[in-house]
Amino acid sequence: MENKVKGFEPFYSSDSQILILGSFPSVKSRQVEFYYGNPQNRFWSVLAEFFGETKPTSVADKKAILAKHGIALWDIVTECEIKGSMDSDIKNYRVADIENLLQKIKVRLIILNGSKAYEIFLKRYRDIEAEYIKMPSTSPANTRFSKEEWFDALSRVFKRT
């Protein structure tokens, strides 16, 4: 697998109720070695607001909010050729073994963060038994982001605080 970049291992706990799948870590995320590392990405702001928490800034704080609220994170692409951070630049990728992860945790909902994650997920997991939903990407590049759609999706499993 020459010139391939590896993503992150899944983050989850035995209490995870939602699995959020992105496409592949951005350059900034790879630099900080954790999901949604670009401070302009709306992901952590949305979670913090939904749960009535302060927006986490450190990796330790991000992991703590995920564990506290039963959220698992992973990317649908675990390894690929990519230059930069654009989903359109993901080439020759390896798909995450979601079925294996779902044997370890019993999630009630899979949220697919953006069109690319959804597209790749459907190629391999269209018939998966778990409920899944496509959400607008939290990326700062997405001009059609909707916080309300995210709140509605999270409300399927959690009560907003």
N, C-alpha and C positions, 0 to 999 in steps of 0.2 A: 504494500500500500504506500507507494512513493508519493511524497508531497501531500499527504493527507494530514488534516488537522483533527485532533480528537476533541470531543465535547466533554461534558462532565458526567459523573456518575449520578444516578437519580438521588434526590434528597427526599426521604420519606421517614415516617415513623409508623409504628403499629396502629396508631390512631388516625392515620390519614384517611380522610373522607372524600377529598377532591384531589384529582391528579390534574395539574396544569402542564400541558405540553406546548413548548415553544418549538421553533424550527431548529435553530443552531445558535450557540453563543456568539454574540458580537465581539469585535476586537476588544472593546472595553471590558466586557464580561470576562474574556479570556485573560486579560491583564490582571483583574482582581480575583480570578479563579472561582467565580460564583455567578449564578444566574442574574440577569438583568442588572449588570454592572454600570451601564450608562446612566448617569444621574438624570438625564433628560427622559429616560424611559418612564412611562407612567405606571408601570407595574406595582412598585412598592408604595407609591402614593395611593393607588386605588385600594390595595389591601389594607393599608393603614387606616384610611378613611372609613372603609366598610366596617372594620372591626373596632373603630374608635381608639386606635393606637397612634403613637407618634411614628412618623415615617422612619423606618430603620435605615441606618447609614453604613454600619459595619457589617461584615459577613456574619459575625456572631449574632448581631441583633436580627438580621434577616432570617437566619436559621431559627432563632428563638420564636419569632412571630409565626413562622410556618409550623413549627412543632406545636406551639400553643393552640393554634387554630385548626390543626388537622389537615394541613395542605402539603401535598407531595409535588415536587417539581422535577421535570425532566425535559429533554428535547427529543423530538421524533427522529432527528438525525444525530447519530452518535459519533460519526466520523465522515469527513468529506474533504474534497478539494474546494478551497474557497480563498479568495483574495478580498479583504475588507469584511464588511458586515452585511451586505445586501443579500436577501433571500434568493434573488435572481442569480446570484453568483455561486450558489451551492451546486456542486457537480460531483458525480461518481460517489454517491453517499451510501452509508450503511444505516439501515433503519433500526430503531430501538426495539428491543424485545419486550414490548408492552405486556404480552400475555404472561411472561415470566414474572414481571413485577406485580401483576394483578393476582398472582398466586400468593404473594407475600402480604399484600394489603387489600382490603375490601373497600374500594372506593365506590361512592354512590354516583359520581359524575366525573367525566373527563372533559376538561375545558381545553380547547385547541386555540392557542393564542396566535391568531392570524391566518391568512389564506394559505400560505405555504405549508404551515404545520398541518392544516386541515387537508390539503391536497395530498400530501405524502401519507398522512394517516389513512385516508380513504383507500389509497392504492393497496395497502397491506391489511388494514383492519376494518374494512367496511362492514363486515358481518360480526364484529366483536359483540359479545353479550352486554357489555357495560354501556350505559347511556353516555352519549357524547354530544358536545355542542361546539359549533364554531363561533368564536368571538372576534371582534375587531382587534387588530394588533395593538398592543400598548406601546409600540415603537414610536419614537418621536417623528419618524418619517411618515406615519399614517395620519393624514389630515382628516380622516373620517372616524376617528376614535370616539367611542361613546362610553363614558363612565357609567351611565345609567344601565346600559346593556350588561356591563360587568356586574353591577350591583344586583341586577335581576338574576343573573346566572348564579352568583354566589348565594343568593337568597333561596335557591332551590334546595340547598343543603344547610345553610347557616342562617341564624337570625342576625340581622344587622344591629350593631351596637352604636 
